[in-house]
Amino acid sequence: MEERLIKRRAPGAGVKAADGATQVERRNVMIDPVGVRVLEKIGGGNLSLGVREAARRLWESGDTAKFTKNRHEARK
């Protein structure tokens, strides 16, 4: 007997983004639990939307300088 392979869409495939974003790419990131909570809060429970909105806010505020250890340590 032949096995039939059933094609399935990836999770979220074909679903339009709430913010209207169309040119999006799937990425794999490492994020801590606090970051997840903050970004999901910004995105109303949607992590991807929270990431895009946080990036827009940073861009609009002009705070897009690259990571430096000195700036990071100054936060503490």
N, CA, C and O atoms as a Tinker XYZ file with bonds, in Angstrom:
   304  protein
     1  N      0.831000   -1.169000    0.000000    73     2
     2  CA     0.000000    0.000000    0.000000    64     1     3
     3  C      0.890000    1.252000    0.000000    63     2     4     5
     4  O      1.917000    1.293000    0.677000    81     3
     5  N      0.484000    2.258000   -0.760000    73     3     6
     6  CA     1.233000    3.509000   -0.882000    64     5     7
     7  C      0.833000    4.497000    0.193000    63     6     8     9
     8  O     -0.347000    4.656000    0.508000    81     7
     9  N      1.841000    5.163000    0.754000    73     7    10
    10  CA     1.539000    6.225000    1.718000    64     9    11
    11  C      1.345000    7.523000    0.967000    63    10    12    13
    12  O      2.118000    7.848000    0.066000    81    11
    13  N      0.318000    8.265000    1.332000    73    11    14
    14  CA     0.079000    9.574000    0.711000    64    13    15
    15  C      0.636000   10.652000    1.613000    63    14    16    17
    16  O      0.383000   10.668000    2.818000    81    15
    17  N      1.395000   11.549000    1.019000    73    15    18
    18  CA     1.924000   12.677000    1.773000    64    17    19
    19  C      0.931000   13.831000    1.657000    63    18    20    21
    20  O      0.525000   14.213000    0.560000    81    19
    21  N      0.564000   14.358000    2.771000    73    19    22
    22  CA    -0.362000   15.479000    2.786000    64    21    23
    23  C      0.454000   16.746000    2.976000    63    22    24    25
    24  O      1.166000   16.893000    3.970000    81    23
    25  N      0.348000   17.659000    2.021000    73    23    26
    26  CA     1.065000   18.925000    2.128000    64    25    27
    27  C      0.315000   19.843000    3.081000    63    26    28    29
    28  O     -0.908000   19.968000    3.015000    81    27
    29  N      1.056000   20.470000    3.952000    73    27    30
    30  CA     0.461000   21.393000    4.912000    64    29    31
    31  C      1.232000   22.695000    4.890000    63    30    32    33
    32  O      2.439000   22.720000    4.653000    81    31
    33  N      0.520000   23.768000    5.140000    73    31    34
    34  CA     1.153000   25.078000    5.208000    64    33    35
    35  C      1.898000   25.226000    6.527000    63    34    36    37
    36  O      1.561000   24.603000    7.534000    81    35
    37  N      2.914000   26.066000    6.483000    73    35    38
    38  CA     3.632000   26.393000    7.715000    64    37    39
    39  C      2.702000   27.186000    8.621000    63    38    40    41
    40  O      1.800000   27.862000    8.127000    81    39
    41  N      2.897000   27.120000    9.929000    73    39    42
    42  CA     2.057000   27.901000   10.835000    64    41    43
    43  C      2.086000   29.376000   10.453000    63    42    44    45
    44  O      3.159000   29.958000   10.289000    81    43
    45  N      0.920000   29.974000   10.314000    73    43    46
    46  CA     0.839000   31.390000    9.969000    64    45    47
    47  C      0.908000   31.676000    8.485000    63    46    48    49
    48  O      0.728000   32.822000    8.073000    81    47
    49  N      1.163000   30.668000    7.672000    73    47    50
    50  CA     1.288000   30.878000    6.230000    64    49    51
    51  C     -0.038000   31.337000    5.643000    63    50    52    53
    52  O     -1.077000   30.725000    5.894000    81    51
    53  N     -0.008000   32.384000    4.882000    73    51    54
    54  CA    -1.204000   32.888000    4.235000    64    53    55
    55  C     -2.008000   33.849000    5.091000    63    54    56    57
    56  O     -3.012000   34.401000    4.640000    81    55
    57  N     -1.568000   34.049000    6.330000    73    55    58
    58  CA    -2.268000   34.964000    7.223000    64    57    59
    59  C     -1.640000   36.342000    7.086000    63    58    60    61
    60  O     -0.423000   36.486000    7.202000    81    59
    61  N     -2.465000   37.355000    6.839000    73    59    62
    62  CA    -1.944000   38.711000    6.696000    64    61    63
    63  C     -1.563000   39.273000    8.058000    63    62    64    65
    64  O     -2.244000   39.039000    9.056000    81    63
    65  N     -0.462000   40.018000    8.082000    73    63    66
    66  CA     0.005000   40.640000    9.321000    64    65    67
    67  C     -0.937000   41.768000    9.727000    63    66    68    69
    68  O     -1.442000   42.505000    8.880000    81    67
    69  N     -1.168000   41.893000   11.034000    73    67    70
    70  CA    -2.084000   42.910000   11.556000    64    69    71
    71  C     -1.643000   44.324000   11.208000    63    70    72    73
    72  O     -2.474000   45.225000   11.099000    81    71
    73  N     -0.327000   44.527000   11.032000    73    71    74
    74  CA     0.183000   45.855000   10.719000    64    73    75
    75  C      0.332000   46.084000    9.218000    63    74    76    77
    76  O      0.825000   47.130000    8.796000    81    75
    77  N     -0.087000   45.124000    8.422000    73    75    78
    78  CA    -0.032000   45.268000    6.974000    64    77    79
    79  C      1.321000   44.965000    6.360000    63    78    80    81
    80  O      1.503000   45.158000    5.158000    81    79
    81  N      2.278000   44.494000    7.154000    73    79    82
    82  CA     3.605000   44.167000    6.636000    64    81    83
    83  C      3.486000   43.064000    5.590000    63    82    84    85
    84  O      2.830000   42.048000    5.820000    81    83
    85  N      4.123000   43.273000    4.440000    73    83    86
    86  CA     4.039000   42.277000    3.373000    64    85    87
    87  C      5.387000   41.673000    3.018000    63    86    88    89
    88  O      5.450000   40.513000    2.612000    81    87
    89  N      6.443000   42.414000    3.159000    73    87    90
    90  CA     7.766000   41.886000    2.818000    64    89    91
    91  C      8.457000   41.412000    4.092000    63    90    92    93
    92  O      9.355000   42.074000    4.611000    81    91
    93  N      8.027000   40.271000    4.580000    73    91    94
    94  CA     8.573000   39.724000    5.816000    64    93    95
    95  C      9.330000   38.436000    5.515000    63    94    96    97
    96  O      9.048000   37.749000    4.533000    81    95
    97  N     10.288000   38.123000    6.367000    73    95    98
    98  CA    11.076000   36.904000    6.234000    64    97    99
    99  C     11.048000   36.145000    7.551000    63    98   100   101
   100  O     11.056000   36.744000    8.626000    81    99
   101  N     11.017000   34.853000    7.460000    73    99   102
   102  CA    11.079000   34.025000    8.661000    64   101   103
   103  C     12.533000   34.032000    9.136000    63   102   104   105
   104  O     13.452000   33.797000    8.351000    81   103
   105  N     12.733000   34.306000   10.434000    73   103   106
   106  CA    14.069000   34.336000   11.032000    64   105   107
   107  C     14.050000   33.546000   12.333000    63   106   108   109
   108  O     13.010000   33.405000   12.977000    81   107
   109  N     15.189000   33.047000   12.697000    73   107   110
   110  CA    15.339000   32.311000   13.943000    64   109   111
   111  C     16.168000   33.182000   14.878000    63   110   112   113
   112  O     17.294000   33.541000   14.537000    81   111
   113  N     15.637000   33.531000   16.052000    73   111   114
   114  CA    16.356000   34.398000   16.982000    64   113   115
   115  C     16.413000   33.765000   18.367000    63   114   116   117
   116  O     15.604000   32.902000   18.708000    81   115
   117  N     17.380000   34.207000   19.151000    73   115   118
   118  CA    17.506000   33.795000   20.545000    64   117   119
   119  C     17.040000   34.979000   21.378000    63   118   120   121
   120  O     17.545000   36.089000   21.206000    81   119
   121  N     16.091000   34.764000   22.273000    73   119   122
   122  CA    15.537000   35.848000   23.070000    64   121   123
   123  C     15.232000   35.358000   24.476000    63   122   124   125
   124  O     14.791000   34.226000   24.676000    81   123
   125  N     15.477000   36.229000   25.440000    73   123   126
   126  CA    15.238000   35.868000   26.834000    64   125   127
   127  C     13.753000   36.017000   27.179000    63   126   128   129
   128  O     13.015000   36.684000   26.454000    81   127
   129  N     13.313000   35.403000   28.277000    73   127   130
   130  CA    11.890000   35.444000   28.650000    64   129   131
   131  C     11.343000   36.861000   28.846000    63   130   132   133
   132  O     10.197000   37.132000   28.486000    81   131
   133  N     12.144000   37.760000   29.409000    73   131   134
   134  CA    11.682000   39.138000   29.601000    64   133   135
   135  C     11.447000   39.805000   28.244000    63   134   136   137
   136  O     10.449000   40.501000   28.053000    81   135
   137  N     12.362000   39.591000   27.315000    73   135   138
   138  CA    12.201000   40.150000   25.969000    64   137   139
   139  C     10.939000   39.646000   25.296000    63   138   140   141
   140  O     10.232000   40.411000   24.639000    81   139
   141  N     10.653000   38.357000   25.457000    73   139   142
   142  CA     9.428000   37.788000   24.880000    64   141   143
   143  C      8.199000   38.470000   25.469000    63   142   144   145
   144  O      7.288000   38.860000   24.739000    81   143
   145  N      8.179000   38.613000   26.808000    73   143   146
   146  CA     7.018000   39.244000   27.459000    64   145   147
   147  C      6.825000   40.681000   26.985000    63   146   148   149
   148  O      5.700000   41.097000   26.705000    81   147
   149  N      7.911000   41.436000   26.894000    73   147   150
   150  CA     7.816000   42.836000   26.471000    64   149   151
   151  C      7.321000   42.930000   25.035000    63   150   152   153
   152  O      6.410000   43.705000   24.743000    81   151
   153  N      7.912000   42.149000   24.136000    73   151   154
   154  CA     7.541000   42.217000   22.725000    64   153   155
   155  C      6.132000   41.697000   22.483000    63   154   156   157
   156  O      5.417000   42.231000   21.635000    81   155
   157  N      5.722000   40.664000   23.211000    73   155   158
   158  CA     4.339000   40.194000   23.083000    64   157   159
   159  C      3.358000   41.235000   23.611000    63   158   160   161
   160  O      2.260000   41.380000   23.074000    81   159
   161  N      3.742000   41.957000   24.653000    73   159   162
   162  CA     2.874000   43.016000   25.172000    64   161   163
   163  C      2.718000   44.117000   24.125000    63   162   164   165
   164  O      1.609000   44.589000   23.876000    81   163
   165  N      3.824000   44.522000   23.519000    73   163   166
   166  CA     3.773000   45.551000   22.471000    64   165   167
   167  C      2.909000   45.076000   21.307000    63   166   168   169
   168  O      2.154000   45.858000   20.731000    81   167
   169  N      3.021000   43.794000   20.962000    73   167   170
   170  CA     2.294000   43.241000   19.826000    64   169   171
   171  C      0.920000   42.700000   20.166000    63   170   172   173
   172  O      0.310000   42.019000   19.342000    81   171
   173  N      0.419000   42.985000   21.356000    73   171   174
   174  CA    -0.908000   42.493000   21.739000    64   173   175
   175  C     -1.000000   40.980000   21.736000    63   174   176   177
   176  O     -2.019000   40.415000   21.338000    81   175
   177  N      0.070000   40.318000   22.182000    73   175   178
   178  CA     0.097000   38.861000   22.225000    64   177   179
   179  C      0.790000   38.232000   21.026000    63   178   180   181
   180  O      0.999000   37.019000   21.004000    81   179
   181  N      1.150000   39.034000   20.027000    73   179   182
   182  CA     1.790000   38.535000   18.817000    64   181   183
   183  C      3.259000   38.962000   18.838000    63   182   184   185
   184  O      3.567000   40.146000   18.708000    81   183
   185  N      4.162000   37.995000   19.002000    73   183   186
   186  CA     5.592000   38.293000   19.110000    64   185   187
   187  C      6.126000   38.981000   17.854000    63   186   188   189
   188  O      6.840000   39.978000   17.956000    81   187
   189  N      5.792000   38.466000   16.686000    73   187   190
   190  CA     6.305000   39.045000   15.442000    64   189   191
   191  C      5.859000   40.492000   15.266000    63   190   192   193
   192  O      6.652000   41.349000   14.876000    81   191
   193  N      4.597000   40.758000   15.551000    73   191   194
   194  CA     4.089000   42.124000   15.456000    64   193   195
   195  C      4.806000   43.018000   16.467000    63   194   196   197
   196  O      5.133000   44.163000   16.155000    81   195
   197  N      5.053000   42.507000   17.674000    73   195   198
   198  CA     5.773000   43.269000   18.692000    64   197   199
   199  C      7.183000   43.617000   18.263000    63   198   200   201
   200  O      7.654000   44.725000   18.519000    81   199
   201  N      7.863000   42.682000   17.613000    73   199   202
   202  CA     9.226000   42.933000   17.128000    64   201   203
   203  C      9.203000   44.029000   16.073000    63   202   204   205
   204  O     10.016000   44.953000   16.119000    81   203
   205  N      8.275000   43.932000   15.122000    73   203   206
   206  CA     8.211000   44.947000   14.059000    64   205   207
   207  C      7.856000   46.321000   14.621000    63   206   208   209
   208  O      8.427000   47.329000   14.202000    81   207
   209  N      6.918000   46.368000   15.567000    73   207   210
   210  CA     6.518000   47.644000   16.155000    64   209   211
   211  C      7.654000   48.241000   16.986000    63   210   212   213
   212  O      7.891000   49.448000   16.926000    81   211
   213  N      8.355000   47.415000   17.759000    73   211   214
   214  CA     9.489000   47.909000   18.547000    64   213   215
   215  C     10.575000   48.463000   17.621000    63   214   216   217
   216  O     11.174000   49.498000   17.915000    81   215
   217  N     10.826000   47.782000   16.513000    73   215   218
   218  CA    11.820000   48.266000   15.548000    64   217   219
   219  C     11.389000   49.606000   14.956000    63   218   220   221
   220  O     12.216000   50.503000   14.792000    81   219
   221  N     10.099000   49.751000   14.633000    73   219   222
   222  CA     9.605000   51.031000   14.108000    64   221   223
   223  C      9.788000   52.150000   15.123000    63   222   224   225
   224  O     10.194000   53.259000   14.774000    81   223
   225  N      9.485000   51.849000   16.386000    73   223   226
   226  CA     9.618000   52.859000   17.439000    64   225   227
   227  C     11.074000   53.285000   17.608000    63   226   228   229
   228  O     11.359000   54.471000   17.774000    81   227
   229  N     11.994000   52.326000   17.566000    73   227   230
   230  CA    13.410000   52.660000   17.667000    64   229   231
   231  C     13.855000   53.497000   16.478000    63   230   232   233
   232  O     14.602000   54.463000   16.638000    81   231
   233  N     13.403000   53.132000   15.295000    73   231   234
   234  CA    13.758000   53.878000   14.081000    64   233   235
   235  C     13.244000   55.317000   14.175000    63   234   236   237
   236  O     13.975000   56.264000   13.884000    81   235
   237  N     11.989000   55.473000   14.582000    73   235   238
   238  CA    11.389000   56.801000   14.690000    64   237   239
   239  C     12.071000   57.661000   15.748000    63   238   240   241
   240  O     12.167000   58.878000   15.588000    81   239
   241  N     12.544000   57.042000   16.822000    73   239   242
   242  CA    13.203000   57.801000   17.886000    64   241   243
   243  C     14.664000   58.098000   17.553000    63   242   244   245
   244  O     15.305000   58.899000   18.234000    81   243
   245  N     15.192000   57.458000   16.512000    73   243   246
   246  CA    16.583000   57.670000   16.111000    64   245   247
   247  C     17.574000   56.851000   16.914000    63   246   248   249
   248  O     18.782000   57.049000   16.780000    81   247
   249  N     17.096000   55.936000   17.744000    73   247   250
   250  CA    17.971000   55.127000   18.582000    64   249   251
   251  C     18.310000   53.817000   17.874000    63   250   252   253
   252  O     17.820000   52.751000   18.250000    81   251
   253  N     19.152000   53.910000   16.847000    73   251   254
   254  CA    19.513000   52.714000   16.083000    64   253   255
   255  C     21.022000   52.470000   16.057000    63   254   256   257
   256  O     21.532000   51.771000   15.181000    81   255
   257  N     21.730000   53.057000   17.029000    73   255   258
   258  CA    23.176000   52.831000   17.095000    64   257   259
   259  C     23.447000   51.361000   17.407000    63   258   260   261
   260  O     22.672000   50.708000   18.106000    81   259
   261  N     24.554000   50.854000   16.881000    73   259   262
   262  CA    24.857000   49.441000   17.096000    64   261   263
   263  C     25.171000   49.163000   18.563000    63   262   264   265
   264  O     25.505000   50.068000   19.328000    81   263
   265  N     25.056000   47.909000   18.930000    73   263   266
   266  CA    25.316000   47.458000   20.290000    64   265   267
   267  C     26.763000   47.741000   20.663000    63   266   268   269
   268  O     27.678000   47.480000   19.881000    81   267
   269  N     26.966000   48.279000   21.872000    73   267   270
   270  CA    28.313000   48.407000   22.435000    64   269   271
   271  C     28.273000   47.889000   23.865000    63   270   272   273
   272  O     27.276000   48.048000   24.569000    81   271
   273  N     29.347000   47.282000   24.275000    73   271   274
   274  CA    29.422000   46.737000   25.634000    64   273   275
   275  C     29.328000   47.869000   26.660000    63   274   276   277
   276  O     28.691000   47.704000   27.700000    81   275
   277  N     29.955000   49.018000   26.381000    73   275   278
   278  CA    29.923000   50.145000   27.314000    64   277   279
   279  C     28.489000   50.625000   27.545000    63   278   280   281
   280  O     28.073000   50.820000   28.687000    81   279
   281  N     27.740000   50.813000   26.465000    73   279   282
   282  CA    26.347000   51.272000   26.619000    64   281   283
   283  C     25.526000   50.234000   27.377000    63   282   284   285
   284  O     24.717000   50.573000   28.240000    81   283
   285  N     25.747000   48.969000   27.041000    73   283   286
   286  CA    25.025000   47.887000   27.711000    64   285   287
   287  C     25.302000   47.887000   29.210000    63   286   288   289
   288  O     24.378000   47.780000   30.016000    81   287
   289  N     26.568000   48.007000   29.578000    73   287   290
   290  CA    26.942000   47.984000   30.992000    64   289   291
   291  C     26.481000   49.240000   31.730000    63   290   292   293
   292  O     26.245000   49.195000   32.938000    81   291
   293  N     26.351000   50.359000   31.018000    73   291   294
   294  CA    25.898000   51.607000   31.635000    64   293   295
   295  C     24.435000   51.526000   32.074000    63   294   296   297
   296  O     23.998000   52.307000   32.919000    81   295
   297  N     23.682000   50.595000   31.510000    73   295   298
   298  CA    22.264000   50.420000   31.867000    64   297   299
   299  C     22.113000   49.876000   33.280000    63   298   300   301
   300  O     21.106000   50.139000   33.939000    81   299
   301  N     23.078000   49.137000   33.743000    73   299   302
   302  CA    22.948000   48.407000   35.021000    64   301   303
   303  C     23.021000   49.316000   36.218000    63   302   304
   304  O     22.927000   48.850000   37.353000    81   303
